[in-house]
Amino acid sequence: MRLVYLLSIHPPQQHVYSDMAGYLNRALALIGGHVEGIADSLYPPGASYLFAALLKHDPAGGLVVITQWLLSLATMAGLWQLGRRLYGNVVAVLVLAIVALYLPLFHYAGLYLAENPFTCALVWAYVLLMRAIDAPVPASTALWALAAGLAAGIAAAMKSTILLPVLLTGVLVMIWLRMQRRRGALTLVFGVGLGLATVLLPLAERCTRLAEGHFCLISTNTAMNTLMGHAGPKAEFRWHDAQRQIVFSFTSPSASLRGYRERVDLPFGAYDVPANLAEVRSRITADPQMAVDTSLRNVADLFVGRDFWPAAHYRNRNWGRAFQNFYKWVLLPLALLWLIWRAPRMLRMTRDSLSEWLLLAPMLGLLATAFISLGEVRFRIPFDGFVIILAAQALLALLDRQQRRVGIVAPQGRW
């Protein structure tokens, strides 16, 4: 079904506009020998580099389609692994059935965007982290943790929204290990940190060099997104770099859904981190209440949108809207129900609460990211697999009392 979707229903070659045109044009420029400049620091480079490598060998884009399809299948496999290890085989089968039909998790494979490879790397970073926690000996812990860090670094090269989820996950896992008097915390931290640094250091060197000496870890669009998310009820933002004769224009889909129309013109580049941050500080200082309100609105925008962008239409039906309703009214309530049921054990950090913390921590990190920057449904979709696992467990727990005893299948390392 995924392959048919990518080959005939929604091939990426037929949907090249807006952000997709940006990713494709950067990839084609790299193939043509383009020397990167400051404008290339705006986005994380991973997706453009991936598309460039594939298009160089197959300009027609067939290799891109096959790779996106395989990455989508790998995401399914990763979520099945997580569900199986955390809650057992029955939950894993139900998760696999939902994920197989869940359009948002493969719709983005049919676009020249970073979401599909990002989702795959994100999910497998958590699969590998779980393996590291459950490893029987220190050497295995170190190797699995290193692999988890590398996967997280690859995800960061696609989208920087993984950084706070990884940080928060690390903090919560360390607290859990300490309360369980488990060994291996330092080995875990060192392994994940080394894997992350292997990818992040070259990314930081590239971005800082392109940004003409202004430090940035992955890309310069974080400051730009923070400004867009804290400028009040504004729609289109235009950055005018008169010195380089470069103009960038961006509008958040959430702004359109909220009916915003006002345009903002800024006399500096979208990639100018100091100027963007200075503008953010001035607006927050002038109206702190507005900043808090928009931060909370950014978090809400992750969930309340009627549709995701780019839209998924087929035969005059908006399938994206249907799946967004399925998420809001079925998956999310079930996941919250299970977390409420497990809250007492989670707060005590009991041995069998790690399953919930491993699934909740990345979502909390995503909420924190939206709070300080920008929120829209598209940013949430790569994390939907964690909610699907919680929802599947909740549904089965409602039907089977034995399924509520999750401690027997929670990660239990032996050293």
C-alpha positions, 0 to 999 in steps of 0.5 A: 500500500505504501509503495502504491501510494508513493508510485501512483497516488502521491509521487514526490515529483508531482508535489514540488512547491513551497518547502519541497521545492526548497529541499529539491533545489538545494539537492540539485544545486549540490549535485551541480557543484554549488558552494554553500553560503549563509543561506544554506545554513537555514535548514539542517542539511541531512535531507538535502544531502540524502536527496542529492546522493539519490538524485545523482544516481537517478535524476528521475527520482525513482531511487528517492521513492524506493528509499523513502518507501524503505525508510517508511517500512523501517519506521513500522518495524521500529514501532513494532519493536518498541511495542513488543519490548515495552508491552508484549506481542499483542500490543506490538501486533495492534501497533503494527496494524494501526501504523500500517494504515496510519496515513500521516506516517507515510504521507510525508514519504511522498514529498521532498521533505525531511519528515520521513527520514527524520521519523525513521531515525527518531524511532530507531534511536529509541529502539536502540536506547531501549536495547542499551538499557536492557543490555546484560553487560557493560560492553553491550550497553556501551555499543547499543548506547553509541548506536542510539546516539548515532541514530539521534544524531542522524535525526538531528541532521534532518530536523533539530526537533529531536534535541530537547526530546533526547535531552529530557529522555536522558534526564528521566532515564538517569533518574529512573536508573538511580532510583532503581539502583541500577548500574550503567548510567555513566556508560549509557550517557557516555555512549549516547553522548559520543554517538551524538557528538560524532554527528553534531560536531561536524554539523556545528562546524558547518553551520557556524562556518556558513553563519560567518562565525555566529555559533549554531549547532545544526541550522539557523532556522531555530531563531527564525522559528522562535521569532515567528512563534512569538511575534503575536497574531502575524501571518507572513514573515519576510526577511530582507537581506539588502546586502546579499539581495536575498529575501525569504518568506515563510508562513506557518500553517497554524497562522492561516488556520487561526485566521492571521493576515498581517504581514511582518517585514524584517530588515535582516536575513532569516539566517541572522541569528543575533538579529532574530533573537534581538527582535524576539527579546524586544517583542517579549519585553514589550508584551510578556503576556503576549509571549506566554499566550503565544507559547501556549498556543504553539503547544496547542497548535501541535494537536488542534489543527484540523489538517496537516500540511501539505494536505493529503487529498485523494479523489476529492477527499481530505484524508489528512483531516480524517486521520487528524480527527482519528488522532485527536478523538481516539489515539490521544484520549486512549494514550492519556487514559493509560498515562493517568492510570499509570501516573502513581507508579510513574511518579514513584519511578517504580521499576515497571514505569520505564515503559511509560517514561520512554514514550512520554519523554519525547512528547514532553520534549516536543511540547517544550520545543514548541513552547520556545519556538513554533508549533504545527501538526507537521512537527508532531506527526513524527512522534505519533508512533509513541502515542499509538503504542500507548493507545494500543496498550490502553485499549488492550488493558481495557479489554484484558485485565492481565494486560494491565500487568506491564511490569513483566515485559518492561526493560529489565537489564541484568547487570 
